[in-house]
């Protein structure tokens, strides 16, 4: 149809979506490919896992986000391999030829070589993951209510979260609130308030990427909520009946994995040596060494800046997606590309109702103020009018009543 | 613990829930058993299937609905068989002894002996069914966008609904709105507006239980939305590639089953000869012939009144659940039971935005007025504060923007 350069974007996460939007006025023929039909607002996925929000509150169809962008076609397909020699992306359907490629297929959790743990300890990356974790958590209470053996009942009422990064901290805090508040009065045999929530971390403090005083504040807030924080503890075994932590054994039926990073398998076809986490070490302009027309943005890229790794957080993915798109535009206009520079505006982690820690432009805060700042920033970022309003109401409702409106167990 | 009579209720649908609530002040030890943790507001399930609403908007945890009712315990378990001789319900866990039993396990669709059609033509009874149908509908458009063979593309863009009772009519109308409005501008290759929606009914008019002038009005409104209405048409075959309707063959990849009634399999253990649809022909007081302490309420009961069958609709299930509970209370107080009488306050079927037909206390209406009446009645009935508000906002949003906020494809 047109002779416009074909730009293909793999992945509809923050990197891919921001790349597509940045090219909305560019004279290109754009195709965004994702194996899901929806973009997920990842920072709030744990709210779906803990039944505070519905899937649709934090996710939106990619097709509808981009429906007004006439130069962009959205394709539901699974990208399997990039054929750099032929300039084609191989998918589960027809191959997709490209002149320029932006890869934003992200990363998932790493089980550090113990992939057999995945069945007993699901991670939290997709809406399906969140619904599966939600199902396990609420089914555990139901099973405890039915169970007559005290030891087995104890295992059903023990929840272990592995990894105390932001996701792990948020999950542990939300699990504590479920046991202490949401379910407090709903059972007749068990007392949900007696549930144990254990947060396990290999290094010596929670939230390792945060300044150490914020780590200490987060730990204090977690413990106030009733979470047992086990730092300096390594997992050596996970099975259906429990978790082995060095010399200790904790009987539990619900383990949530929130540790490690593993780049998407697509990276293997990009012709460069990947880093230990399977990420692509890109050039300063985010292009792939040896393939100047191919860029990697978001969690799949390994970018060094000032001697440190740019973190795998949403703002970094948005900025990198936008930058990769600008460099594609530069190449099309025969200008030179520019190096990417991540601007860290701040990071937050939420512990519970009115409890959070954060760092905004270097201003450290904790407690209610941090929580309000987090709330404002995240709602502002949520894509789509409906979501913002409904998320606010959902939260207001949870906040006032301590209930969790979305507490449905679905699936098998 | 107590010597209060043990009343067991099977099923947390409208019959079971209303039975439980009616006994809230009775001196009984109540156990409500359901294999799901949530009650579903069935009349709006098609709204979840067509992505206008979230699962949590029309469902609520049974445990939380009944949390303030201190004499009632809720158990997540699958009832498998009633042992009348031993007065025990056998489940997938421990058996549950009872002094009085109210069975409200409902009915599902009947494939008229063709159970092999179920895989290609799912019915709509649970939240999981609704999400599966939603997934199929939206995936069909995605596949059509990818498909290059015009005949195959046509099949992806053809949707067949079998059965023109209220659920079938509502599904067909909503599918037409999805194609004509929701998706109208989201694709680049296909034109969603060209999708075919076919509604198939064996008898000679849609909404057979309604007065014939309302059937005619409903048909006209469906056709105005672009639905092809095939009355007097019997299905003789369904497979992955299409539907055989007598001499006709329609290529389609999406078939939705909304016909027939099949009582829950639990009925077989109640020691009476079931009717052709597998329902229990109960005594006038809703008790099971030969078992005066066992009652059946809701869709599983076959109740004759004035020479006709009491319909399997929500208001009938609510009334019967309440009545069965009253009769249990009567037996406990050594009074005589009273016969059940269904009071028909009206019925509605919705065709689309501002399009419906209804009969309220004998007052027949159609079009926008019927739709507004339906909306008001159904929101008033929705259980739980959060749901009412959020459902209203969800609808207002859909109404204003023609979008469907919950348009996520999840699952495999």
Interface residues (C-beta under 8 A of the other chain):
Chain A: X36 X37 X38 X54 X55 X56 X57 X59 X61 X63 X64 X67 X73 X74 X75 X76 X77 X93 X94 X127 X128 X131 X138 X139 X142 X143 X145 X146 X148 X185 X186 X187 X188 X189 X384 X385 X386 X387 X389 X390 X393 X394 X397 X403 X405 X406 X407 X408 X409 X410 X411
Chain B: X36 X37 X38 X54 X55 X56 X57 X59 X61 X63 X64 X67 X73 X74 X75 X76 X77 X93 X94 X127 X128 X131 X138 X139 X142 X143 X145 X146 X148 X185 X186 X187 X188 X189 X384 X385 X386 X387 X389 X390 X393 X394 X397 X403 X405 X406 X407 X408 X409 X410 X411
